[in-house]
Amino acid sequence: MSLHVAPIVLLGKEVRLEPLGPVHAQGLYNRGRVEKDWAHLPRSCFVDLADTRHWIDEALGAQGQLPFAIVETVKDRVIGSTRYLNIMPQHRSLEIGWTWLGQNWQRTAINTEAKLLLLTHAFEKLGCVRVEFKTDARNERSQRALQRIGAIKEGVLRNHMIVQDDFVRDSVYFSVISDEWLDIKKRLKRLGKRP
């Protein structure tokens, strides 16, 4: 059995993940202009609305990816983005990445709930046996966050990617596998309830 990934809305209490589209450009631009928030992503922050639209077009055109807008449900406003990528149906695996949030929503329960929604869909609806994450080796905050949710650090790919300013980065890989999912799910639910 191979997984079939199609655009879908994933709804939680605090956040809604909906298929990324041009309608999200203004909201993403409003939240995505802080340079330091993009320091460990492959590209820098948005410089204008046209740049944001171009980024959305690239995300939508990328093979093996399914991008989402992260929407705060209470105020119905776009606050960031995430995506499934490196989707490998034949191996029933995918990656969760390209995740960023506007400054006011960083280090809140929003990211925890978004991960819970994405992982639940991956394991319980798509039938994944593996979900992976990768982060810039310099991004210690992201690594701590992945360890906090229970993802297992697998190792480092040296000189893995060339990113902003032609920096040759090492990537740290983490994963959650299907045998671990129920424990991870309980952990994420506990973390989401903390103030």
N, CA and C of each residue as an Amber inpcrd file, in Angstrom:
protein
   585
   0.8440000  -1.1890000   0.0000000   0.0000000   0.0000000   0.0000000
   0.8830000   1.2440000   0.0000000   0.6380000   2.1630000  -0.9290000
   1.3940000   3.4210000  -0.9340000   0.4480000   4.5620000  -0.5820000
   1.0040000   5.6000000   0.0260000   0.1600000   6.7020000   0.4780000
  -0.2050000   7.6280000  -0.6750000  -1.3640000   8.2690000  -0.5310000
  -1.8330000   9.2390000  -1.5230000  -2.0580000  10.5670000  -0.8110000
  -1.2070000  11.5340000  -1.1020000  -1.2740000  12.8350000  -0.4380000
  -2.0050000  13.8190000  -1.3510000  -3.0740000  14.4040000  -0.8390000
  -3.8650000  15.3710000  -1.6040000  -4.1640000  16.5730000  -0.7150000
  -4.4040000  17.7350000  -1.3160000  -4.7310000  18.9260000  -0.5090000
  -5.9060000  18.6560000   0.4270000  -5.7670000  19.1390000   1.6550000
  -6.7810000  18.9040000   2.6850000  -6.6980000  20.0150000   3.7250000
  -7.8080000  20.2930000   4.3910000  -7.8250000  21.2170000   5.5210000
  -7.7280000  20.3920000   6.7980000  -6.7680000  20.7460000   7.6630000
  -6.5970000  20.0770000   8.9470000  -6.9840000  21.0760000  10.0330000
  -8.0050000  20.7310000  10.8060000  -8.5890000  21.6840000  11.7560000
  -8.3270000  21.2660000  13.1970000  -7.7360000  22.1960000  13.9620000
  -7.5320000  21.9980000  15.3900000  -8.3140000  23.0470000  16.1580000
  -8.0230000  23.1790000  17.4680000  -8.7140000  24.1720000  18.2890000
  -8.1920000  25.5720000  18.0350000  -6.8690000  25.7080000  18.0120000
  -6.2330000  27.0230000  17.8790000  -5.8420000  27.3650000  16.4470000
  -5.6750000  26.3450000  15.6380000  -5.0920000  26.5530000  14.3260000
  -5.7840000  25.7030000  13.2660000  -5.7820000  26.2350000  12.0630000
  -6.2980000  25.5130000  10.9000000  -5.1850000  25.5030000   9.8550000
  -4.8870000  24.3390000   9.3280000  -3.9250000  24.2340000   8.2310000
  -4.7310000  24.0400000   6.9610000  -4.5560000  24.9640000   6.0230000
  -5.3130000  24.8660000   4.7810000  -4.3570000  24.9370000   3.6030000
  -4.7460000  24.3470000   2.4710000  -3.8490000  24.3510000   1.3220000
  -3.4140000  25.7790000   0.9710000  -2.1240000  25.9620000   0.8360000
  -1.5530000  27.2680000   0.5240000  -2.0390000  27.7490000  -0.8350000
  -2.3210000  29.0500000  -0.9380000  -2.7550000  29.6050000  -2.2090000
  -2.5200000  31.1010000  -2.2600000  -2.7560000  31.7100000  -3.4190000
  -2.5490000  33.1470000  -3.5780000  -3.3200000  33.9960000  -2.5740000
  -4.4550000  33.5050000  -2.0920000  -5.2740000  34.2400000  -1.1300000
  -4.5160000  34.5090000   0.1760000  -3.4600000  33.7450000   0.4550000
  -2.7020000  33.8930000   1.6950000  -1.5420000  34.8800000   1.5930000
  -1.3140000  35.4260000   0.4060000  -0.1110000  36.2410000   0.1850000
   0.0120000  37.4190000   1.1430000  -1.0400000  38.1950000   1.3020000
  -0.9510000  39.3860000   2.1580000  -0.6670000  39.0060000   3.6120000
  -1.3750000  38.0160000   4.1260000  -1.1520000  37.5810000   5.4930000
   0.2560000  37.0500000   5.7200000   0.7570000  36.2790000   4.7700000
   2.1200000  35.7600000   4.8940000   3.1410000  36.8900000   4.8250000
   2.9160000  37.8280000   3.9360000   3.8240000  38.9680000   3.8470000
   3.8370000  39.7540000   5.1610000   2.6670000  39.9660000   5.7450000
   2.5740000  40.7040000   7.0060000   3.3770000  40.0380000   8.1200000
   3.4400000  38.7090000   8.1210000   4.1180000  37.9670000   9.1930000
   5.5520000  37.5760000   8.8360000   5.8760000  37.5710000   7.5550000
   7.1430000  36.9810000   7.1160000   8.2270000  37.9600000   6.7070000
   8.2460000  39.1420000   7.3230000   9.2260000  40.1660000   6.9390000
  10.3670000  40.3280000   7.9390000  10.4100000  39.4900000   8.9700000
  11.4450000  39.6300000  10.0030000  12.6410000  38.7510000   9.6190000
  13.7370000  39.3930000   9.3040000  14.9010000  38.6970000   8.7600000
  15.4000000  37.5660000   9.6490000  15.4790000  37.7960000  10.9670000
  16.0440000  36.7720000  11.8510000  15.1830000  35.5170000  11.9240000
  13.8810000  35.6420000  11.6510000  13.0070000  34.4660000  11.6540000
  13.3410000  33.4950000  10.5210000  14.0210000  33.9800000   9.4970000
  14.3310000  33.1730000   8.3200000  15.8160000  32.7830000   8.2620000
  16.5410000  33.0720000   9.3230000  17.9990000  32.8730000   9.3120000
  18.4090000  31.4490000   8.9720000  17.5980000  30.4650000   9.3410000
  17.9810000  29.0630000   9.1210000  17.1400000  28.3870000   8.0410000
  16.4010000  29.1690000   7.2930000  15.6440000  28.6310000   6.1670000
  16.4690000  28.7980000   4.8880000  16.1270000  28.0560000   3.8440000
  16.9270000  28.1350000   2.6180000  16.9690000  29.5160000   1.9550000
  15.9880000  30.3430000   2.2230000  15.9580000  31.6860000   1.6460000
  15.6800000  32.7060000   2.7410000  15.8240000  33.9810000   2.3980000
  15.5990000  35.0360000   3.3850000  14.1220000  35.4480000   3.4090000
  13.8080000  36.3780000   4.2990000  12.4320000  36.8280000   4.5080000
  11.8520000  37.4970000   3.2570000  10.5510000  37.7180000   3.2910000
   9.8690000  38.3710000   2.1780000  10.2690000  39.8460000   2.1170000
  10.5230000  40.3320000   0.9080000  10.9010000  41.7410000   0.7540000
   9.7210000  42.6070000   0.3090000   8.7560000  41.9970000  -0.3540000
   7.5490000  42.7200000  -0.7490000   6.4660000  41.7020000  -1.0970000
   5.2890000  42.1910000  -1.4440000   4.1650000  41.3090000  -1.7290000
   4.4190000  40.4610000  -2.9750000   5.0860000  41.0310000  -3.9680000
   5.4060000  40.2660000  -5.1870000   6.3320000  39.0950000  -4.8500000
   7.2870000  39.3260000  -3.9710000   8.2030000  38.2680000  -3.5390000
   7.4270000  37.1620000  -2.8280000   6.4720000  37.5500000  -2.0040000
   5.6420000  36.5700000  -1.2900000   4.8380000  35.7390000  -2.2840000
   4.2610000  36.3980000  -3.2670000   3.4910000  35.6670000  -4.2870000
   4.3790000  34.6970000  -5.0660000   5.5970000  35.1340000  -5.3600000
   6.5510000  34.2700000  -6.0690000   6.8820000  33.0430000  -5.2180000
   7.0860000  33.2400000  -3.9050000   7.3780000  32.1300000  -2.9890000
   6.2080000  31.1430000  -2.9680000   4.9800000  31.6600000  -2.9440000
   3.8020000  30.7890000  -2.9750000   3.7680000  29.9960000  -4.2700000
   4.0130000  30.6580000  -5.4010000   4.0240000  29.9660000  -6.6990000
   5.0780000  28.8590000  -6.7310000   6.2560000  29.1480000  -6.1850000
   7.3130000  28.1310000  -6.1330000   6.8880000  26.9480000  -5.2690000
   6.2860000  27.2400000  -4.1210000   5.8370000  26.1690000  -3.2220000
   4.7870000  25.3010000  -3.9070000   3.8510000  25.9370000  -4.6000000
   2.7890000  25.1910000  -5.2710000   3.3180000  24.3800000  -6.4550000
   4.3950000  24.8480000  -7.0630000   4.9530000  24.1580000  -8.2200000
   5.9880000  23.0990000  -7.8830000   6.3750000  23.0060000  -6.6280000
   7.4190000  22.0550000  -6.2420000   6.9000000  20.6200000  -6.2770000
   7.6580000  19.7410000  -6.8890000   7.2850000  18.3320000  -6.9660000
   7.4200000  17.6770000  -5.5900000   6.4940000  16.7840000  -5.2760000
   6.5790000  16.0130000  -4.0500000   6.3750000  16.8310000  -2.7880000
   5.6100000  17.9280000  -2.9040000   5.3520000  18.7730000  -1.7440000
   3.8790000  19.1310000  -1.6600000   3.4220000  19.3630000  -0.4380000
   2.0610000  19.8360000  -0.1960000   2.1430000  20.9460000   0.8380000
   2.1230000  22.2240000   0.3920000   2.2610000  23.3520000   1.3280000
   0.9300000  23.7720000   1.9480000   1.0320000  24.2240000   3.2040000
  -0.1340000  24.6940000   3.9560000   0.0940000  26.1200000   4.4370000
  -0.9810000  26.8750000   4.5540000  -0.9820000  28.1160000   5.3240000
  -1.4210000  27.7510000   6.7310000  -0.7760000  28.3540000   7.7290000
  -1.1770000  28.1670000   9.1170000  -2.0670000  29.3490000   9.4780000
  -3.3120000  29.0630000   9.8570000  -4.3070000  30.1000000  10.1360000
  -4.7370000  30.0110000  11.5980000  -4.6370000  31.1220000  12.2990000
  -5.1350000  31.1960000  13.6750000  -6.6590000  31.2120000  13.6120000
  -7.2980000  30.2260000  14.2290000  -8.7440000  30.0770000  14.0430000
  -9.5540000  31.1840000  14.7130000  -9.1340000  31.6410000  15.8910000
  -9.9210000  32.6330000  16.6300000 -10.1060000  33.9120000  15.8240000
  -9.0370000  34.4150000  15.2440000  -9.1170000  35.6720000  14.4870000
  -9.0990000  35.4540000  12.9760000  -9.0520000  34.1900000  12.5580000
  -9.0730000  33.8340000  11.1360000  -8.0130000  34.6000000  10.3520000
  -6.7640000  34.5690000  10.8730000  -5.6910000  35.2640000  10.1730000
  -4.5070000  34.3310000   9.9380000  -3.8740000  34.5290000   8.8020000
  -2.7120000  33.7320000   8.4120000  -1.5280000  34.1430000   9.2890000
  -0.8650000  33.1320000   9.8860000   0.2450000  33.4480000  10.7910000
   1.5410000  32.7330000  10.4230000   1.5230000  31.9270000   9.3730000
   2.7470000  31.2410000   8.9660000   2.4550000  30.1740000   7.9350000
   3.4300000  29.2930000   7.7650000   3.2950000  28.2460000   6.7550000
   4.0890000  27.0120000   7.1670000   3.6940000  25.8780000   6.6190000
   4.4030000  24.6150000   6.8050000   4.0920000  23.7540000   5.5930000
   4.7590000  22.6290000   5.4780000   4.4240000  21.7450000   4.3610000
   4.8850000  20.3130000   4.5830000   4.2140000  19.4310000   3.8690000
   4.7300000  18.0910000   3.6560000   5.6740000  18.2000000   2.4670000
   6.8200000  17.5830000   2.5610000   7.7320000  17.5450000   1.4290000
   8.4790000  16.2270000   1.4200000   9.2820000  16.0190000   0.3960000
  10.0090000  14.7610000   0.2430000   9.0360000  13.5860000   0.3930000
   7.8790000  13.7250000  -0.2380000   6.8330000  12.7000000  -0.1480000
   7.2470000  11.4990000  -1.0010000   7.3350000  10.3450000  -0.3560000
   7.7360000   9.1180000  -1.0540000   6.6570000   8.0530000  -0.8630000
   5.6350000   8.0600000  -1.7410000   4.5110000   7.1310000  -1.5790000
   4.9410000   5.6700000  -1.5070000   5.9270000   5.2920000  -2.3120000
   6.3530000   3.8940000  -2.3510000   6.9700000   3.4320000  -1.0290000
   7.4610000   4.3740000  -0.2300000   8.0570000   4.0390000   1.0580000
   7.1730000   4.4490000   2.2360000   5.9840000   5.0160000   1.9130000
   5.0320000   5.4870000   2.9190000   5.7150000   6.4100000   3.9270000
   6.4320000   7.3700000   3.3800000   7.1210000   8.3310000   4.2510000
   7.0570000   9.7240000   3.6440000   7.2470000  10.7010000   4.5140000
   7.2970000  12.0900000   4.0770000   8.0310000  12.8970000   5.1300000
   8.2900000  14.1460000   4.7860000   8.9640000  15.0720000   5.6930000
   8.0010000  16.1990000   6.0370000   8.1040000  16.7080000   7.2480000
   7.4170000  17.9380000   7.6370000   8.4860000  19.0100000   7.7500000
   8.2990000  20.1060000   7.0270000   9.3230000  21.1370000   7.0580000
   8.8460000  22.4550000   6.4830000   9.8150000  23.3380000   6.2410000
   9.5320000  24.6980000   5.7750000   8.5480000  25.3880000   6.7320000
   8.6310000  25.0490000   8.0060000   7.7000000  25.6070000   8.9890000
   8.2290000  26.9290000   9.5300000   7.4040000  27.9460000   9.4600000
   7.7330000  29.2330000  10.0910000   6.4480000  29.9020000  10.5580000
   6.6020000  30.6770000  11.6180000   5.4790000  31.4010000  12.2120000
   5.8740000  32.8550000  12.4230000   4.8870000  33.7450000  12.3540000
   5.1180000  35.1360000  12.7150000   5.5720000  35.2320000  14.1630000
   6.2530000  36.3140000  14.4930000   6.8810000  36.4500000  15.8090000
   5.9300000  36.2730000  16.9860000   4.7260000  36.7890000  16.8910000
   3.7930000  36.7120000  18.0200000   3.3210000  35.2960000  18.3250000
   3.5650000  34.3570000  17.4160000   3.0790000  32.9890000  17.5900000
   4.2010000  31.9870000  17.8060000   5.4240000  32.4560000  17.8170000
   6.5420000  31.5650000  18.0860000   6.5550000  31.1990000  19.5640000
   6.9760000  29.9750000  19.8420000   7.0400000  29.4600000  21.2190000
   5.6720000  29.4890000  21.9010000   4.6540000  29.2140000  21.1190000
   3.2950000  29.0910000  21.6590000   2.7850000  27.6860000  21.3430000
   1.5620000  27.4030000  21.7900000   0.9630000  26.0880000  21.5230000
   0.5910000  25.9020000  20.0490000   0.6570000  26.9710000  19.2700000
   0.2830000  26.9020000  17.8510000   1.1340000  25.8780000  17.1070000
   2.4530000  25.9520000  17.2520000   3.3370000  25.0330000  16.5300000
   3.1210000  23.6000000  17.0000000   2.8930000  23.4070000  18.3010000
   2.6420000  22.0660000  18.8340000   1.3790000  21.4830000  18.2050000
   0.3180000  22.2990000  18.1390000  -0.9220000  21.8000000  17.5550000
  -0.7700000  21.5430000  16.0590000  -0.0340000  22.3980000  15.3700000
   0.1950000  22.1840000  13.9310000   0.9190000  20.8590000  13.6970000
   1.9390000  20.5820000  14.5150000   2.6680000  19.3060000  14.3850000
   1.7410000  18.1290000  14.6900000   0.8980000  18.2790000  15.7080000
  -0.0530000  17.2140000  16.0370000  -0.9920000  16.9390000  14.8590000
  -1.5080000  17.9870000  14.2450000  -2.4060000  17.8170000  13.0940000
  -1.6960000  17.1300000  11.9270000  -0.4880000  17.5860000  11.6220000
   0.2640000  17.0280000  10.4950000   0.6520000  15.5700000  10.7380000
   1.1180000  15.2800000  11.9400000   1.5300000  13.9100000  12.2540000
   0.3340000  12.9670000  12.3340000  -0.7670000  13.4340000  12.9220000
  -1.9710000  12.6010000  12.9880000  -2.4430000  12.2350000  11.5910000
  -2.4930000  13.2140000  10.7150000  -2.9320000  12.9420000   9.3390000
  -1.9630000  11.9860000   8.6500000  -0.6640000  12.2130000   8.8360000
   0.3420000  11.3710000   8.1780000   0.2340000   9.9100000   8.6160000
   0.1600000   9.6840000   9.9210000   0.1540000   8.3050000  10.4120000
  -1.2200000   7.6430000  10.3560000  -2.2850000   8.4010000  10.6700000
  -3.5960000   7.7800000  10.8150000  -4.4550000   7.8170000   9.5570000
  -4.2020000   8.7530000   8.6700000  -4.9920000   8.8290000   7.4350000
  -4.1860000   8.3910000   6.2110000  -2.9180000   8.8020000   6.1550000
  -2.1000000   8.4660000   4.9950000  -1.3860000   7.1280000   5.1390000
  -1.2960000   6.6190000   6.3600000  -0.6440000   5.3230000   6.5630000
   0.8730000   5.3790000   6.5170000   1.4520000   6.5150000   6.8910000
   2.9100000   6.6250000   6.8910000   3.5320000   5.6660000   7.9090000
   4.7240000   5.2010000   7.5830000   5.5150000   4.4270000   8.5370000
   6.6750000   5.2600000   9.0730000   6.9240000   6.4160000   8.4350000
   8.0190000   7.2990000   8.8500000   7.6800000   8.7350000   8.4800000
   7.9250000   9.6490000   9.4250000   7.8580000  11.0810000   9.1470000
   9.1830000  11.6650000   9.6230000   9.8170000  12.4220000   8.7390000
  11.1320000  12.9730000   9.0920000  11.0990000  14.4930000   9.1300000
  12.0960000  15.0290000   9.8130000  12.2980000  16.4720000   9.9340000
  13.7890000  16.7080000   9.7290000  14.1300000  17.8220000   9.1140000
  15.5460000  18.1940000   9.0660000  15.6740000  19.6680000   9.4220000
  16.7970000  19.9990000  10.0320000  17.0130000  21.3820000  10.4170000
  18.4820000  21.7370000  10.2540000  18.7270000  22.9980000  10.0650000
  20.0930000  23.5120000   9.9830000  20.7930000  23.1810000  11.3050000
  22.0110000  22.6740000  11.2210000  22.7560000  22.3110000  12.4330000
  22.9550000  23.5120000  13.3570000  22.9180000  24.7260000  12.8080000
  23.0670000  25.9290000  13.6260000  21.7910000  26.2710000  14.3920000
  20.6830000  25.6720000  14.0000000  19.3860000  26.0090000  14.5770000
  19.1050000  25.1360000  15.8080000  19.7190000  25.5120000  16.9040000
  19.5770000  24.7350000  18.1370000  18.1570000  24.8010000  18.7000000
  17.4800000  25.9090000  18.5030000  16.1040000  26.0430000  18.9960000
  15.1830000  25.0260000  18.3160000  15.3330000  24.8580000  17.0140000
  14.5270000  23.8850000  16.2870000  14.8440000  22.4630000  16.7420000
  16.1110000  22.1850000  16.9650000  16.4930000  20.8470000  17.4290000
  15.8990000  20.5570000  18.8100000  15.9390000  21.5290000  19.6960000
  15.3440000  21.3400000  21.0280000  13.8370000  21.1120000  20.9240000
  13.1890000  21.8540000  20.0210000  11.7400000  21.7070000  19.8430000
  11.3950000  20.3080000  19.3280000  12.1780000  19.7800000  18.4160000
  11.9210000  18.4400000  17.8910000  12.1540000  17.3740000  18.9630000
  13.1930000  17.5500000  19.7580000  13.4320000  16.6130000  20.8530000
  12.3180000  16.7010000  21.8880000  11.8070000  17.9010000  22.1090000
  10.7290000  18.1150000  23.0800000   9.4710000  17.3400000  22.7010000
   9.1700000  17.2580000  21.4030000   7.9680000  16.5170000  21.0020000
   8.2250000  15.0110000  20.9300000   9.4790000  14.5930000  21.0880000
   9.7860000  13.1690000  21.0990000  10.3790000  12.6180000  19.8220000
  10.6520000  13.4710000  18.8390000  11.3030000  12.9960000  17.6150000
  12.7160000  12.5240000  17.9600000  13.1710000  11.5050000  17.2700000
  14.4810000  10.9090000  17.5230000  15.5200000  11.4940000  16.5610000
  16.6210000  11.9690000  17.1350000  17.7170000  12.4870000  16.3160000
  18.4310000  11.3060000  15.6670000  18.5530000  11.3550000  14.3410000
  19.1620000  10.2550000  13.6010000  20.6160000  10.5210000  13.2160000
  20.9450000  11.7720000  12.9820000  22.3170000  12.0580000  12.5880000
  22.4190000  13.3350000  11.7920000  23.6210000  13.5850000  11.3020000
  23.9330000  14.8200000  10.5960000  24.4000000  14.4910000   9.1850000
  23.8130000  15.1730000   8.2090000  24.3210000  15.1140000   6.8330000
  25.2190000  16.3240000   6.6420000  26.4960000  16.0750000   6.4620000
  27.4730000  17.1520000   6.3630000  27.4490000  17.7860000   4.9730000
  27.6570000  19.1100000   4.9400000  27.6370000  19.8540000   3.6710000
  26.4180000  19.4690000   2.8310000  25.2840000  19.4530000   3.4640000
  24.0770000  18.9180000   2.8490000  23.4000000  19.8730000   1.8740000
  23.3900000  21.1730000   2.2020000  22.6660000  22.1380000   1.3720000
  23.4250000  23.4540000   1.3270000  23.2620000  24.1300000   0.1950000
  23.7750000  25.5050000   0.0950000  22.5720000  26.4230000   0.2450000
  22.6350000  27.2670000   1.2700000  21.4920000  28.1150000   1.5950000
  21.8680000  29.5860000   1.4430000  21.2090000  30.4580000   2.1720000
  21.4110000  31.9010000   2.0380000  22.8930000  32.2690000   2.1040000
  23.2560000  33.2450000   1.2900000  24.6280000  33.7590000   1.2420000
  25.6410000  32.6760000   0.9120000  25.2100000  31.6690000   0.1320000
  26.0800000  30.5580000  -0.2830000  26.7010000  29.8100000   0.8890000
  25.9940000  29.7820000   2.0160000  26.4800000  29.0490000   3.1810000
  26.2470000  27.5560000   2.9660000  27.2770000  26.7570000   3.1770000
  27.1720000  25.3090000   3.0450000  26.7900000  24.7500000   4.4170000
  25.5600000  24.3210000   4.5430000  25.0480000  23.9200000   5.8550000
  25.0710000  22.4150000   6.0490000  25.2250000  22.0240000   7.3010000
  24.9880000  20.6570000   7.7290000  23.5250000  20.5670000   8.1320000
  22.8800000  19.4350000   7.8540000  21.4830000  19.2320000   8.2370000
  21.3830000  18.1210000   9.2680000  20.6240000  18.3840000  10.3330000
  20.3920000  17.3940000  11.3770000  19.0270000  16.7650000  11.1130000
  19.0040000  15.4420000  11.0330000  17.7660000  14.7120000  10.7570000
  17.1630000  14.1310000  12.0250000  15.8300000  14.2350000  12.1110000
  15.0420000  13.6430000  13.1750000  13.9140000  12.8480000  12.5230000
  13.3390000  11.9160000  13.2620000  12.1860000  11.1990000  12.7190000
  11.2670000  10.7130000  13.8220000  10.0460000  10.4150000  13.3920000
   9.0720000   9.6830000  14.1910000   8.6350000   8.5330000  13.2980000
   8.6110000   7.3290000  13.8540000   8.1580000   6.1750000  13.0730000
   6.8400000   5.6620000  13.6490000   6.1560000   4.8390000  12.8590000
   4.7980000   4.4240000  13.2170000   4.7300000   3.7270000  14.5760000
   5.7460000   2.9470000  14.9370000   5.7340000   2.2630000  16.2350000
   5.7680000   3.2320000  17.4110000   6.2570000   4.4320000  17.1820000
   6.3760000   5.4440000  18.2370000   5.1920000   6.4100000  18.2820000
   4.3460000   6.3490000  17.2620000   3.3630000   7.3960000  17.0600000
   2.4180000   7.5890000  18.2450000   1.8520000   6.5300000  18.8080000
   0.8570000   6.7110000  19.8680000   1.4510000   7.4070000  21.0890000
   2.6900000   7.0770000  21.4350000   3.3440000   7.7640000  22.5590000
   3.6140000   9.2250000  22.2320000   4.0270000   9.4940000  21.0020000
   4.2890000  10.8740000  20.5710000   2.9900000  11.6770000  20.5820000
   1.9070000  11.0500000  20.1370000   0.6090000  11.7200000  20.1040000
   0.1840000  12.1380000  21.5110000   0.3250000  11.2270000  22.4740000
  -0.0150000  11.5640000  23.8660000   0.8530000  12.7140000  24.3650000
   2.1170000  12.6690000  24.0190000   3.0530000  13.7180000  24.4490000
   2.6590000  15.0710000  23.8690000   2.3420000  15.1010000  22.5770000
   1.9330000  16.3510000  21.9320000   0.6540000  16.9030000  22.5530000
  -0.2830000  16.0380000  22.8780000  -1.5300000  16.4970000  23.5050000
  -1.2530000  17.0970000  24.8790000  -0.3650000  16.4770000  25.6430000
   0.0200000  17.0360000  26.9580000   0.6890000  18.3910000  26.7850000
   1.6290000  18.4650000  25.8360000   2.3520000  19.7230000  25.6100000
   1.4030000  20.8350000  25.1760000   0.4050000  20.4980000  24.3900000
  -0.5580000  21.4770000  23.9010000  -1.4560000  22.0410000  24.9880000
  -1.5930000  21.3220000  26.0940000  -2.4380000  21.7940000  27.1950000
  -1.7090000  22.6980000  28.1620000  -0.3820000  22.7230000  28.0840000
   0.3910000  23.5780000  29.0080000   0.2550000  25.0330000  28.6050000
   0.1980000  25.9270000  29.6220000   0.0740000  27.3530000  29.2990000
   1.3450000  27.8930000  28.6900000
